[in-house]
Amino acid sequence: MLRNYIKIAWRNIWKNKTFSFINILGLALGMACSLLIMIWVQDERHMDHFHKNDARLYRVMENQHYVGVINTFPSTPGILAENIVKDIPEIQMASQMLWEEQTLFTVGNTFEKEKGRSVQGDFLTMFSFPLKEGDPKTALKRPDGLVISQKLADKYFKGQNPMGKIIRVDNTDDLMVTGILADIPENSSLKFDYLKSFDHWLKNNKWAKEWGNNGPRCYVMLANNASVDKVNAKIKNYIKSKNKDSNVELFLQNYGDSYLFSNWEGGVQNGGRIEYVRIFSIVAIFILAIACINFMNLATARSVKRSKEVGVRKVVGAYKASLIGQFLGESMLITMLSLVFSVLIVLLILPVFNELTSKKLSLDFSDPTFLLLLLGLSVVTGLVSGSYPALFMSALNPVVILKGSLKFKSSATYFRKGLVVLQFGLSIMLILGTLVVYRQINYIQTKNLGYDRENLLYMALEGDLQRNFPSFRQELEHQPGIKSVTCAQSDPLEVGSSTQGVRWPGKDTTQLMLFSQNAVSYDYIKTMGIKLLDGRDFSKDFTTDTSNYIINEASARKIGYKNPVGKELTMWGRKGKIIGLMKDFHYNSLHSAIEPLILHLQRGNDTTRNWGTILVRTQPNETKQAIASMETLHKKFNPHFPFKYLFTDQEFGNLYKAENTVSKLASYFAFLAIFISCLGLFGLAAFTAEQRTKEIGIRKVLGASIPNLVGMLSKEFMLLVLLAAFIAFPLGWYFLNGWLEKYAYRIELAWWYFLVALVGAMLIALITVSFQSIKAALLNPVKSLKTE
């Protein structure tokens, strides 16, 4: 029986090559898109969950309470880990970790900047980053310990055993190699080429030892069977127990969850990358549903040709169940063929997809989970796409069929039309989503940030430049192509330092307020291209400027100053005056609103810190010459460090890499959804034309023109697309409006977005339907009216 079903199914596939090709193509494309999205989603959900102690690893988060707002940060005091592990019995281990650093490594004549982290001693015991050599329990216990990757070992000690060897770091300290890292798993969001002792960093950064200052991250590993809720209750007011003036409450977030759930608002978790996982999961379902509907419509279009086959089978004793089995078998066979082609399509486009998403995804046919995923995808697709045609065909009345008077019930007609409405409704939502995402990303990239990011370069203030910056700056300003030079604590794209230590006359000292702050040098306003609304920039002509401040409009509003220039302001106990009012500019991501910002002049000892940024404004069209001048002087003033620089406009684009990726993927998937939808519409148009062949012949005999016939056949489908649009628009508005709310600065959902989506869908549908309509209208009425 099964063999017979397969033979009949294969014979029907081969006999109807055009319909079979369209069916297989539509399902293959839909399954390929869904498969691609599913392996991406699977990779995202598995990120950071490979650690042996996954369920026990947490990061410590802070809720900072200010007037009318709760800000949530992963930054903590640098001494939190060593204290919390002593005071909270349920915490078995704790480790601080610093943000990613670029550290100069020097061995002999080889020197280069490498990316890595500073962590505390128990880090390698808590996390599953294995070592090829060295003991994870002791490798970072010593302050001068250094763990490096195999890549760095080959780079600096080729052909040698690097264990115990010395690497000079930042041209100031000698560290000993105490371990060699194995390859970091691809599903780790944390990447590094070296790990050095956090205690070494803490020794040179006294500010991190104060309970009121935050910066490093703190990670803890709970004891077996420890209750997270109980630990949260114990640590909630831990900082307040150390610092009575603190406004901080602590809580734990599972480390494995922090990758996808990274956004917080008002102290409550508010999404993150999980939003993209959800969006593309829905897109995968949409595209697969569209492909299945396409199959149903094409199968239904062929039902008239196969109705006599069904009638004969029923007359000779075929049961309904056997007919359902036969048609489902055909569906499963087509689905399996489609699956093979879909896998080939995925293998073909996977390198491009990996490049676009910055991943290293692959199809692992040795993985039972992946094979089950393929099997599940094919079974679900086969059953969903073949169920309606199987039930529909098996229910046909053999007497009616063999008498030649087969007519379809209105319920069947409405169901098929409903499928088209659903199919194009999903497609219109994808078109609309693609358009809105593109416009939002374009809005971000072209928005006036309040400063000029063109012709603005920046590089690290490091090494000998820290003490020689005044001389370096003086010479650089006289070089060809250079317009102005300054330096600052933070780079142009992110001011990450903030403080609540701001006072002014009349301030209620019981109300805590947070201000961003940036220590800058002379000509910062000029170099950045920031607009001053009132007052002046810092000037060497005014010696008191070392205690004065420049604020933005957001700061003036928070303080309550209408005309702030000349008013008193105190920060960290340093009393001064406001000498300038800046127009608000974006110094952080456009996801968040512009916050109050205070600029203050660097003092002499500020430039001796081991961090900072040099900003250089070049003359228009002279950037190449300016960079050559920068490199020449860099070699003169800082010969032991490599010359590296960044373009502000390029780095700004990198901030929104995830959104750009989403925009491109949405465009590709929307195109495929429309293409597959058109295949389904093509099928229904063929079915309609086949059902109305005699009607068209009679109308032609009575004088109907070809344009009239084409319009008559197309009008019905245009109404279906119009109905799909009116269903899709409210849903599209709801979801897209929710997505846009994640941005503090966003486009409005204008009416013309919906109009473009509607017109686009209708034009595509009209072109698709017109092919069948014209073909039917051109048919010779003699042939269409001829009876057997």
MOUR-V174882 format. One record per run of one state. SS is the DSSP state (a for helix, b for strand, c for the rest). FROM is the first residue (numbers start at 1). TO is the last residue. Records with the same first field share a line. If there is no record, write none. Layout:
SS->FROM-TO + FROM-TO
This chain:
c->1-1 + 16-16 + 47-53 + 67-68 + 74-74 + 76-79 + 88-90 + 98-100 + 108-109 + 120-122 + 127-130 + 134-144 + 157-165 + 170-172 + 182-193 + 204-205 + 210-216 + 223-227 + 236-237 + 243-247 + 258-263 + 266-267 + 270-273 + 302-302 + 316-319 + 358-367 + 395-397 + 404-409 + 447-455 + 461-464 + 477-481 + 489-490 + 492-493 + 495-497 + 500-501 + 504-514 + 521-523 + 529-531 + 536-542 + 548-548 + 560-567 + 572-573 + 583-596 + 602-603 + 609-612 + 619-622 + 638-645 + 656-656 + 692-692 + 702-705 + 741-750 + 778-780 + 786-788
a->2-15 + 17-46 + 54-56 + 80-87 + 123-126 + 150-156 + 198-203 + 206-209 + 228-235 + 238-242 + 255-257 + 274-301 + 303-315 + 320-357 + 368-394 + 398-403 + 410-446 + 465-476 + 524-528 + 543-547 + 553-559 + 604-608 + 623-637 + 648-655 + 657-691 + 693-701 + 706-740 + 751-777 + 781-785
b->57-66 + 69-73 + 75-75 + 91-97 + 101-107 + 110-119 + 131-133 + 145-149 + 166-169 + 173-181 + 194-197 + 217-222 + 248-254 + 264-265 + 268-269 + 456-460 + 482-488 + 491-491 + 494-494 + 498-499 + 502-503 + 515-520 + 532-535 + 549-552 + 568-571 + 574-582 + 597-601 + 613-618 + 646-647
